[in-house]
């Protein structure tokens, strides 16, 4: 009986670790990791059983993972692995509080495969605070800060907030103008805080400071690093009197909207894409409110 001629490729089911010419690595993957301390990431390498490879992992500070000691540090200890009969090699590592993990795999095959997987490990949060720098004789009734749920890099969320500003006894909150949001004017180095020049000396009070610089935003990004990696906008913003209208004083009649013993500032932040760092934004009350 004549043997049939094999026309298709020869499929190697399993190879010896010494049979390097037939080694084959297909892919390396790293699982997503929950936030918090002692985070665990599962590394998965697929290939032809018996194929060997070297695995190295480092964090955002270029510290290398020691598979011997189970932590990132100055002394690396790479993993020398072999694909098992299942064709899938798995290994769990504790990433501690690393924010980024880079997994680098090198195969020993003649057509050596080098693959790199970089992932953000830590989940980040968006925080909006109310800040009364320059303002006095008031209290915040209720929460002064709202924090989002942890968000993965590239993820999105909606964060609702409400700040209630209450004037002290025998005082009134003067709502001078509607609050403004301009992204470029909110960034570090660009934000301008109202300088407190009275309306009698500045007929554009709360719109321009004493040097004539226009106040384009009442929101201030306070993070010094990483702010530019997050895409967000103030989706909605309304101000309402909570109770007790007062009388607009003659001295500020030209720039008052209304006065009340308290008011509520209600809004929504839409995070379109979370960056790789926490982001904090402050609503600066002094830019658009007075306490009389």
ABEGO torsion letter per residue (X at the ends): XBBBBBABBBBBABBBAABAAABBBABBBBBBBBBEBGBBBBBBBBEBBGBBBBBBBBBAAGBBBBAAAGBBBABBBBBBBBBBAAGBBBBBBBAEABABBBBBBBBABABBBBBBBBBBABBBBBBBBBBABGBBGBBBBEBABBBBBBBBBGBBBBBBBBBBBBBBBGBBBBBABBBBBBAAAABBGABBBBAGBBAAABAABGABBAAGBBBABABBBABABGAAABBBBBABBBBBBABGBBBBBAAAAAABABBBABBBBBBBBBBABBBABBBBBBBBAAAABBBX
